[in-house]
Every structure is written in structure tokens, then in C-alpha cells.
Amino acid sequence: MRTSRMSPKVMMPTAVALGAVLLALVCAAQTLSPGEVRIVSRAYTPGQKSIRVESNAVQVGVVVRDQSGHAVAGLNQSDFEISDRGGKESISSFLEVDASVPANTSTEPSATATPSPASARPPYRFIGLFLDDLDTEPGDFRRTQLAAEKFVRQSLAVDDRVGIFANSGEQSAYFSADKTDLVAEIEKVHGHSRVPESGLHSCSHISPYEAYLIINNLDPDTLNIAAADEAECGGSPDELKELVRAEAEETWDLSEQVSRDTLTRLEGVISALARMPGHRTLVVASPGFLTPTLQESQDSLVTQALRANVLIDSLDAMGLAVEPMTPSPGRSLFAREAASNVRAMYEARMAAERQFARQAVLRDLSDSTGGSFFHNNNDLVQGFVRLAAAPESAYLISFSPDPRTWDGKYHKLKVALSGHEHLKVQARPGYFAPARKSANRQTLAAKIDAEMKTSDLKSDFVVNIREGYRASNSDGRQIILDTHVDIQKLPFEKVKDRQVEKLTFVAGLFDPQGKFITGKEAEMDLALKQESFERFSKSGITGAMSLEAPPGNYRLRVVVEEAVKGEMSATIQKIQIP
């Protein structure tokens, strides 16, 4: 699954790396800011959508360690207690995961089996090595890159398979034991931070974390300091703070989009690992990225990893933290020399807060899935070695909270051991509870499935379909579908300064007897600024998807649903693929 990325001025649709799906927003010559449109696409099969919907069961990955840091095995369900916002919950399922048995492989010997040579054994460990080239400064990235190459050359076991994944999506990831090929794949990746810590603007030098504080009015000192720096470039005092707020919003919008894209790419790596038959470990090499507004997406990623039995380990690409007494990156020499004691204290505090805020996602992903977080250490090679080794034993606990407690907010969890005070519990710190209205998601999913199976036309809003054909990489043909939606009558919701809506596109091909052949599904999250909303209200929005099938006669069914009221439009037509 992959999210298409848009720059502030040019929007480029990107192919989906792990699903061969394409959804693009067609809006030639129009400018969009980061965060206004988010597109996610995947393969579609009738009936599977309801499977993807979250039930009210919450899964919690737990690793218990002794005082020496070794994982503890042999504990029972009765040893554990779990609390949701302080209220004790009943454990509905309990499973101990033994790292000595590869996941998804049989442990029962065949009656006719004969011993096989070591070279014929199936791979034991599958390691997804995620190199965060979009959040890491070039110098830090090069150190991480060299450490990853040394780890591959010196520390892989004969049964290990490694996949190299770049945050930029530039690499064709596959799992291999060929060390020469793996090193070559790592060497191809280059660090190019999209949102530098020195900020996007040459005067205020607002870091992404400071931008978040400013636009949410969380720290008045941050706004005042940035305005003082801005004053060095000129401008009246009355204009400075408004200028800083505008620059902060631009910086945060881009930073939030980069973080959203990073989480989406991590989901793609987890999906790739989930198909592997051995132990599955995702090692995230990153300095961290900011996710305070993306808790729901982060929690969804954790749930996906737990269900796929993927352990997430994190390595801080910055290595050993220096004493946080330096000014924010990019602060002018004049500002540093003129700094008062108050300014110096602010700079020290902000440096520490920035680092902690960026690391929070790495720490949470590891804690939530039973992994480890390697940080404050410059021996990155040793970090890769430690992280790639799975814990000897882990536990998977589930509980079912009362749906009446769903409030769309983050719920803190606490997992404790009764009678084992000397042991340390590492567990998922919380989960994002859906809003109560999301209890209807499964009903809406079933509604789409039902519509895909019928031939009825629906027109709650205006939708027009145009198709074209082109050759594919296989023996089939690709159908390019342009689905144009008139959004003037869609029930957008106003959230702050944005017009918010979600469109779900589903396209399916059926043979003349009604048998499902293939399908694609995509979601388009819209958070349009007023200017963009007015433009699209006049022009409409067109989503482009591709389907692939052999030449022949088919029925093409397209369903589009909006999320605010659940309104829907559906079309059907006969087509012939040449």
C-alpha cells in the first residue's frame, strides 16, 4: 500500500509498489499544499473489505525481561493484568510466541521425511531493513548506511534473508541472502532530508517541532523567539508574528505529510514481511519523525504488525546524543551572540524537546510490538546486530473493550505482572480508540460489497466514467479508468480552515456470467483549503485507476462512496478489452 505524494506546487502520482495499483488525482495546472489530498490504494476482492475493518479486540504485544535483559518464557495468562485508562480489562486471548519455531511453518515432522542438508532448509529469519533517507540529514545517513553495509557483510546467518527498503521508495525491495547484492542496494540510497531541522525559511529557521508548537499555541516562547529572528530580515513588529505563523504552518504541513508518507511506507514493508514464512523483523533506521497528529495511523500500523507477527526494532540514526546546549539549527550568529540567559535556557530546552519528540515514534513502535530501541550509542553496527536478533520469547494478549468507551481518542494501556516485581514488562503503551460513529464502518463496507454484486444504478452525486486501454507488462491489457466526481453537492465538513471529506473508489471487472475477475479500491482523503475547494467545486475531481485483464468481454462496475453521510453513486457498463 502506498500513498501518492504531492509537493506544494506540483502533484505527481506514484505507482503503488506493493500492490500494482494506481490512483491519481487529475488536476492539471492546479497548486495544492501538503496535506490537502492523501491517496491510498489497494487490490479489491468482494467480501475482503469487512475483514480489514477493525474489530473491538485490541492486541497487545508483550516482552518480559529479567534483570539481565533476557526474555522470560513460560508465563501464563493468570500472571498478567491489563488496564485501559486505569480500568482493569479481562484478557480474552493469550498466546506465547516461541522464537525457536519459525512463524507460519509446520513444526510437525512428516512420517516419510528424510533429513535434508542445511542448504535446503527454509530461511529462518526475514529482516526488513528500512532506511529513512527522507528524515535523516546526509551526514547521519551516510554513517547509518556504512553501518548497515558492514552488518550485512559480517553478521548475517546462512538462513537470513534481508530486504532493503528506502523511505523514498526508490528501491525495488526483495528478500535476498546475496550479500553483494544487498550492499549494492544499500549503496544506491542517498539521504536527502525533505524538511531540514534548520527549517524552510532563511530568517526564522523554524524546525518542524517548533512549527507544531507555534500553530497549536503550545509554547509562547517559541513564537517570540522565531519573531525575534525574523526581525533581523526586516519587517514591522506587527507583521512579524503573523509571518512566523504562516511560515510555521507551511513547515508543519510538509513535515506532517512526510511523516504520514513514512508510516504508509512502513505499512508496505510490514505487508511484504507478512508474506514471508520465517521470523519477521522490521528494523527502522531513522532519527525519528513527528507524529503527534497521526496517532490513529500509527496505531493502525502497530495493529497490522501485531497481527502479522512482525517485530519492529528501531535504531536512532543520530547515534550518541550530544549535550543539548546548542542553538536551534540555522540560528544566526547575531542571535546567538545576543542571547540572554533566558534565550540560552530556551535553546537548551528546545534541543532536548526536539530530540525526544522525534524519537517518540521509534520508541512507541518498538515497545508496542516487543522490539528494542537502540539509541544514544554511536556503534551503529552493533545496533543492527542486536536489533536483528528476535527475543527468545514474547506474548500476544488480546482484550475487548466496551464499544461504549470508544471516543476517537488515545487510550493509555498498562500491562503488569502479578507476583513478579523483579521482571520488566515491555508492552504496547496504548491504542487509538475509534470514534463511536466508526462502529458503522463494517456496515458501510458491506454496503459497498453489496453494490458491487448488483447491476443497479445509484446517483446520490454525479459521477462520470471514461476508460482507455494500453499494453501491460504481462500478456494482458490495462484499462485506465478516469472517474470524474462533481463535488458541489458532497456534504463536506468544515474543520478549522479545511473542507474535509473522504471518497472511496471501487472498480471491478466481471465476466459475462457475473464471475468476479479483478478489482481495485482506493481512498482519497480531502482536507482542502478554501481556495482549492472553490477550484474543485467548479472543475470536479477525477480519480484515475488501472485494472489489468486479458482481452475479452466484461462488465465494468464502479462504485464511489463519500464518508460524511455515506452517500453513494454506482455505474455499470459492458466493455470489450481489445
C-alpha positions in Angstrom: 0.0 0.0 0.0 1.4 3.4 -1.0 0.3 7.0 -0.6 0.8 9.3 -3.5 2.9 12.3 -2.6 2.4 15.9 -3.5 4.7 18.8 -3.3 3.3 22.3 -2.6 3.4 23.2 -6.3 3.4 20.1 -8.3 1.5 16.9 -7.7 3.0 13.7 -9.1 1.0 10.4 -8.9 3.2 7.5 -7.8 2.8 3.8 -8.6 1.9 1.5 -5.7 5.0 -0.6 -5.1 3.4 -3.5 -3.3 0.0 -3.9 -5.0 0.3 -2.8 -8.6 -2.5 -0.2 -8.1 -2.6 3.3 -9.3 -4.9 6.1 -8.2 -4.0 9.7 -9.2 -5.8 12.9 -8.7 -6.1 14.7 -12.0 -5.9 18.4 -11.5 -3.6 19.9 -14.2 -2.1 23.3 -13.5 -3.5 23.4 -10.0 -1.5 24.0 -6.9 -2.0 22.1 -3.7 -0.4 22.4 -0.3 0.9 19.4 1.5 -1.8 17.6 3.4 -4.7 18.7 1.2 -5.1 15.3 -0.5 -4.0 11.9 0.6 -4.5 8.9 -1.6 -4.2 5.2 -0.6 -5.0 2.3 -2.9 -5.1 -1.5 -2.8 -6.4 -4.6 -4.6 -10.1 -5.3 -4.1 -12.0 -8.5 -3.7 -15.7 -8.6 -2.7 -16.1 -9.6 0.9 -12.5 -8.7 2.0 -13.2 -5.2 2.9 -15.1 -6.3 6.0 -12.2 -8.4 7.0 -9.9 -5.4 7.0 -12.3 -3.5 9.3 -11.1 -3.3 12.9 -13.0 -5.4 15.4 -13.2 -4.2 19.0 -10.4 -6.6 20.0 -7.2 -4.8 21.0 -4.0 -6.9 20.6 -1.0 -6.1 22.9 2.4 -7.4 22.2 4.4 -8.1 25.4 8.0 -9.0 26.1 9.0 -9.7 29.7 12.7 -9.4 30.5 14.8 -10.3 33.6 17.4 -8.1 35.2 20.0 -9.2 32.7 17.7 -8.1 29.8 16.9 -11.7 28.6 13.4 -12.5 27.5 11.4 -14.6 30.0 9.4 -17.6 28.8 6.8 -19.9 30.5 4.5 -17.3 31.9 0.7 -17.9 32.0 -2.3 -15.7 31.3 -3.0 -15.5 35.0 0.4 -13.8 35.5 -0.8 -10.7 33.5 -3.0 -7.8 34.3 -4.1 -5.2 31.7 -5.7 -1.8 32.3 -7.3 0.6 29.9 -7.2 4.1 31.2 -6.9 2.7 34.7 -9.8 0.3 34.4 -8.9 -3.4 34.6 -9.8 -5.4 31.5 -10.5 -9.1 31.1 -8.0 -10.9 28.8 -9.9 -12.6 26.0 -6.9 -14.4 24.4 -3.4 -15.3 25.3 -0.5 -16.7 23.3 3.1 -17.3 24.0 5.3 -16.9 20.9 8.3 -19.1 20.9 11.2 -17.7 18.8 12.7 -21.1 18.4 9.8 -22.0 15.9 9.6 -20.1 12.7 6.3 -18.4 12.1 3.8 -19.9 9.6 5.8 -23.1 9.2 4.8 -26.5 10.4 6.5 -28.0 13.5 5.2 -31.5 12.9 7.7 -33.8 11.1 6.4 -35.8 8.2 6.3 -39.6 8.6 8.2 -40.1 5.4 10.5 -37.1 5.7 14.2 -37.7 5.4 16.9 -35.3 6.7 17.7 -32.5 4.3 21.0 -30.7 4.0 21.5 -27.4 5.7 21.5 -25.7 2.3 17.9 -26.9 1.7 16.5 -25.6 4.9 13.9 -22.8 4.6 15.0 -19.3 5.6 14.7 -18.8 9.3 14.8 -15.0 9.7 13.3 -12.4 7.3 14.6 -8.9 8.1 13.2 -5.8 6.5 15.8 -3.1 6.7 14.1 0.3 6.4 16.5 3.2 5.6 14.8 6.5 6.4 16.5 8.7 3.7 13.8 11.4 3.9 14.1 12.3 7.6 17.9 11.8 8.0 20.4 14.5 7.4 23.0 13.4 4.8 25.9 13.1 7.2 23.9 10.9 9.7 22.5 8.9 6.8 26.0 8.1 5.4 27.1 6.8 8.9 24.0 4.6 9.1 24.5 3.4 5.5 28.0 2.3 6.2 27.0 0.5 9.4 24.2 -1.3 7.5 26.6 -2.5 4.9 29.0 -3.7 7.5 26.2 -5.5 9.3 25.2 -7.3 6.0 28.8 -8.3 5.2 29.7 -9.6 8.7 26.7 -10.6 10.7 24.1 -12.4 8.6 23.5 -16.0 9.3 23.2 -18.5 6.4 19.4 -18.8 6.9 18.8 -15.0 7.0 17.0 -13.1 4.2 17.1 -9.3 4.1 15.0 -6.8 2.2 16.3 -3.3 1.7 13.5 -0.6 1.8 14.1 3.1 1.3 11.7 5.7 2.6 12.0 7.5 -0.7 10.6 4.4 -2.4 13.4 4.4 -4.9 14.5 0.8 -4.3 12.9 -2.4 -5.6 12.8 -4.3 -2.4 13.2 -8.1 -2.3 14.5 -10.5 0.3 17.9 -12.0 -0.5 20.8 -13.7 1.1 23.3 -12.4 -1.5 25.5 -10.0 0.5 27.0 -8.4 -2.6 23.5 -7.5 -4.0 22.3 -6.3 -0.6 25.3 -4.0 -0.2 24.7 -2.7 -3.7 21.1 -1.9 -2.9 22.0 -0.1 0.3 24.6 1.9 -1.5 22.0 3.2 -4.0 20.1 5.0 -1.3 21.1 8.6 -0.6 20.0 10.8 2.3 18.0 13.9 1.3 16.0 15.3 4.2 12.8 16.9 2.9 12.3 19.0 6.0 15.6 20.0 7.5 15.8 20.8 11.2 17.0 24.3 10.2 13.6 25.0 8.7 12.4 26.0 5.3 13.0 29.8 5.8 16.3 31.6 6.0 15.3 34.1 8.7 13.1 32.4 11.3 14.7 28.9 11.0 11.6 27.2 12.4 12.2 23.5 12.9 9.2 21.1 12.3 8.8 20.6 16.1 8.8 24.4 16.7 6.3 24.8 13.9 4.0 22.3 15.6 4.2 24.3 18.9 3.5 27.6 17.1 0.5 26.6 15.1 -1.1 24.8 18.1 -0.2 27.7 20.6 1.6 25.3 22.9 4.7 27.5 23.7 4.6 31.3 23.5 8.4 31.5 23.9 8.8 29.6 20.6 6.7 32.2 18.7 8.5 35.1 20.3 12.0 33.7 19.6 11.1 33.0 15.9 9.7 36.5 15.6 12.9 38.0 17.0 14.9 36.0 14.4 12.6 37.1 11.7 13.1 40.8 12.7 16.7 40.5 11.6 15.5 40.3 8.0 13.2 43.4 8.3 9.5 43.9 8.7 7.3 45.8 11.0 6.7 44.3 14.5 3.0 44.0 13.9 3.6 41.8 10.9 6.3 39.5 12.3 4.2 37.1 14.3 1.7 36.6 11.6 4.5 36.0 9.1 6.0 33.5 11.6 2.7 31.7 11.9 2.3 31.4 8.2 5.9 30.0 7.8 5.2 27.6 10.7 2.1 26.3 9.0 3.9 25.7 5.8 6.7 23.9 7.6 4.4 21.8 9.6 2.1 20.9 6.7 5.1 19.5 4.8 6.5 17.7 7.9 3.2 16.1 8.7 2.9 14.9 5.1 6.4 13.4 5.1 5.6 11.6 8.4 2.3 10.4 7.0 4.1 9.0 3.9 6.7 7.3 6.2 4.0 5.5 8.1 2.4 4.4 4.9 5.7 3.0 3.6 6.3 1.2 6.8 2.9 -0.4 6.4 4.0 -1.6 2.9 7.2 -3.2 4.4 5.0 -5.0 7.1 2.8 -6.3 4.3 5.9 -7.6 2.5 7.2 -9.3 5.6 3.8 -10.7 6.4 4.0 -13.0 3.4 7.3 -14.5 4.5 7.4 -17.9 6.2 10.0 -17.4 8.9 10.6 -14.9 11.8 9.8 -11.4 10.7 11.7 -8.4 12.0 11.5 -4.8 10.7 14.5 -2.7 11.6 13.8 1.0 11.2 17.0 3.1 10.9 15.8 6.7 11.4 16.4 9.7 13.6 12.7 9.7 14.2 9.9 11.8 12.8 7.0 13.7 14.3 3.6 12.0 14.6 1.6 13.9 17.3 -1.3 14.4 14.9 -1.0 10.9 13.4 -1.9 8.7 16.4 -4.6 6.8 14.5 -2.3 6.0 11.6 0.5 4.9 14.0 -1.9 2.7 16.0 -3.2 1.1 12.8 0.4 0.3 11.8 1.1 -1.3 15.2 -2.1 -3.4 14.9 -1.1 -4.5 11.5 2.4 -5.6 12.8 1.0 -7.5 15.7 -1.5 -9.4 13.5 1.3 -10.3 11.1 3.7 -11.3 13.9 6.2 -8.6 12.8 8.5 -7.3 15.5 9.6 -3.7 14.9 13.1 -2.7 16.1 14.3 0.9 15.9 17.8 2.4 15.6 18.3 6.1 16.2 20.4 7.2 13.1 21.8 10.2 15.0 23.8 8.0 17.3 25.0 9.3 20.6 23.1 12.4 21.7 25.3 15.5 22.3 24.7 17.8 25.3 21.6 19.7 24.2 23.1 23.2 24.8 23.5 24.4 21.1 21.0 26.8 19.5 18.4 25.6 17.1 20.0 24.7 13.7 20.3 27.7 11.5 20.0 30.4 14.2 22.1 33.4 13.1 25.4 34.3 14.7 23.9 37.6 15.8 21.1 35.9 17.6 23.4 33.5 19.4 25.8 36.2 20.5 23.0 38.4 21.7 21.3 35.6 23.5 20.3 36.3 27.1 20.3 33.7 29.8 16.6 33.2 29.1 17.4 32.6 25.4 20.2 30.2 26.2 17.8 28.2 28.5 15.2 28.2 25.8 17.7 26.9 23.2 18.8 24.1 25.5 15.3 23.1 26.4 14.2 23.1 22.8 17.1 21.0 21.6 16.2 18.3 24.1 12.5 18.5 23.4 13.0 18.2 19.6 15.1 15.1 20.0 12.7 13.5 22.4 9.7 14.3 20.2 11.3 12.8 17.1 12.3 9.7 18.9 8.9 9.1 20.4 7.6 7.2 17.4 10.6 4.9 17.3 10.2 4.1 21.0 6.5 3.5 20.7 6.7 1.3 17.6 9.3 -0.9 19.3 7.6 -1.0 22.7 4.2 -1.8 21.1 5.5 -4.8 19.1 8.0 -6.3 21.6 11.0 -4.8 19.8 14.0 -2.8 21.0 15.1 0.8 20.6 18.8 1.3 20.1 19.8 4.9 20.8 22.5 7.1 22.5 25.2 4.9 21.0 27.5 5.5 18.1 28.2 1.8 17.5 25.5 1.5 14.8 26.9 -1.8 13.5 26.3 -3.4 17.0 22.9 -1.8 17.0 21.9 -3.5 13.8 23.3 -6.8 15.1 21.3 -6.6 18.4 18.1 -5.5 16.7 18.1 -8.1 14.0 18.0 -10.9 16.7 14.5 -11.7 17.8 13.7 -12.1 21.5 13.7 -15.7 22.7 10.0 -15.4 23.8 7.1 -13.0 23.6 3.4 -12.9 24.4 0.4 -11.7 22.5 -2.5 -10.6 24.7 -6.0 -9.5 23.5 -8.9 -7.9 25.2 -12.2 -6.5 24.0 -13.1 -3.0 25.4 -16.7 -2.0 25.6 -17.6 -0.1 22.4 -19.4 2.5 24.5 -15.9 3.7 25.6 -14.9 4.4 22.0 -14.4 8.2 21.8 -11.9 8.7 19.0 -9.1 9.4 21.5 -5.9 7.7 22.5 -6.3 5.2 25.4 -3.3 4.5 27.6 -2.7 0.9 28.5 -0.8 -0.6 31.4 0.4 -4.3 31.4 1.6 -5.6 34.8 2.8 -8.8 36.2 1.3 -10.1 39.5 3.9 -11.6 41.8 6.9 -10.9 39.5 8.1 -7.5 40.6 11.7 -8.1 39.6 10.7 -8.6 35.9 10.4 -5.7 33.4 7.4 -5.6 31.1 7.7 -4.1 27.6 4.3 -3.6 26.1 2.1 -1.6 23.8 1.6 1.8 25.6 -1.9 2.4 24.2 -4.2 2.4 21.3 -6.3 4.8 19.3 -10.0 4.0 20.0 -12.3 4.7 17.1 -15.0 7.2 17.3 -18.4 5.8 18.0 -19.7 6.7 14.6 -17.0 4.4 13.1 -18.9 1.4 14.5 -20.8 1.7 11.2 -17.7 1.1 9.2 -18.4 -2.6 8.7 -21.9 -1.8 7.6 -20.6 0.7 5.1 -18.1 -1.9 3.8 -20.8 -4.5 3.4 -22.8 -1.8 1.6 -20.1 -1.3 -1.0 -19.7 -5.1 -1.4 -23.4 -5.5 -1.9 -23.4 -2.7 -4.5 -20.5 -4.3 -6.4 -22.5 -7.5 -6.7 -25.6 -5.9 -8.2 -26.4 -4.1 -11.5 -28.4 -1.3 -10.0 -27.6 2.3 -10.8 -27.2 4.9 -8.0 -26.7 8.6 -8.4 -26.6 10.3 -5.0 -24.0 12.6 -6.7 -22.8 13.0 -10.3 -20.1 10.5 -11.4 -18.9 10.1 -15.0 -16.6 7.2 -16.2 -14.2 7.3 -19.1 -12.0 4.3 -20.0 -8.9 3.8 -22.2 -6.6 0.9 -22.9 -2.9 0.3 -23.1 -0.5 -2.7 -23.2 0.7 -4.1 -19.8 3.9 -5.8 -18.8 2.2 -9.2 -19.0 0.1 -10.7 -21.7 -3.0 -8.8 -20.7 -4.1 -5.2 -21.2 -4.5 -2.3 -18.8 -7.8 -0.5 -18.5 -7.3 3.1 -17.5 -10.4 4.5 -15.7 -11.0 8.2 -15.2 -13.8 8.6 -12.6 -14.9 12.2 -12.5 -16.8 13.3 -9.4 -18.9 16.5 -9.2 -18.2 17.6 -5.6 -20.6 20.6 -5.4 -23.3 18.6 -3.7 -21.0 16.5 -1.5 -21.5 17.1 2.3 -18.0 18.3 3.2 -17.3 19.0 6.9 -15.6 22.3 7.9 -12.6 21.5 10.2 -10.7 24.7 11.1 -9.8 26.2 7.8 -10.2 23.0 5.8 -13.1 21.4 3.9 -12.9 17.7 4.8 -14.3 14.7 3.0 -13.3 11.1 2.0 -14.1 9.4 -1.3 -13.8 5.7 -1.7 -13.4 4.4 -5.3 -14.0 0.7 -6.1 -13.8 -0.7 -9.6 -14.4 -4.3 -10.6 -14.4 -6.4 -13.7 -16.9 -9.3 -14.1 -17.2 -11.8 -16.9 -20.5 -12.1 -18.8 -21.7 -14.8 -16.4 -21.1 -12.5 -13.4 -17.9 -14.0 -12.1 -15.6 -11.6 -10.4 -12.3 -11.2 -12.3 -10.3 -8.4 -10.7 -10.8 -5.2 -8.8 -9.1 -2.2 -7.3 -10.0 0.1 -4.3 -8.7 3.5 -3.4 -9.4 6.1 -0.7 -9.0 9.8 -1.3 -8.8 11.9 1.9 -9.6 15.5 1.2 -8.7 18.4 3.5 -8.9 21.2 1.1 -8.1 24.8 1.8 -10.9 27.2 0.8 -9.1 28.2 -2.4 -8.6 24.6 -3.5 -12.2 23.7 -2.5 -13.6 26.5 -4.7 -11.5 25.4 -7.7 -12.5 21.8 -7.4 -16.2 22.8 -6.9 -16.0 24.2 -10.4 -13.9 21.6 -12.1 -14.7 18.5 -10.2 -12.2 15.8 -9.1 -11.1 13.0 -11.2 -9.6 9.8 -9.9 -7.6 7.6 -12.3 -7.3 3.8 -11.6 -5.9 1.0 -13.7 -7.2 -2.6 -14.0 -5.4 -5.4 -15.8 -7.1 -8.3 -17.6 -6.8 -10.5 -20.7 -8.7 -9.4 -23.9 -12.4 -10.2 -23.8 -15.8 -9.1 -22.9 -16.6 -7.8 -19.4 -19.0 -5.9 -17.2 -17.3 -2.9 -15.5 -18.8 -1.9 -12.2 -17.6 1.3 -10.5 -18.9 2.4 -7.0 -17.9 5.7 -5.4 -18.9 6.4 -1.8 -18.4 9.6 0.3 -17.8 9.3 4.0 -19.7 12.1 5.7 -23.2 10.8 5.1 -22.5 7.5 3.4 -24.0 8.6 0.0 -23.1 6.6 -3.0 -23.1 6.5 -6.8 -22.7 3.4 -8.9 -22.4 2.7 -12.6 -22.2 -0.4 -14.8 -21.3 -0.8 -18.4 -20.3 -3.5 -20.9 -16.7 -3.2 -22.2 -14.5 -5.1 -24.6 -10.8 -5.2 -24.0 -9.1 -5.4 -27.4 
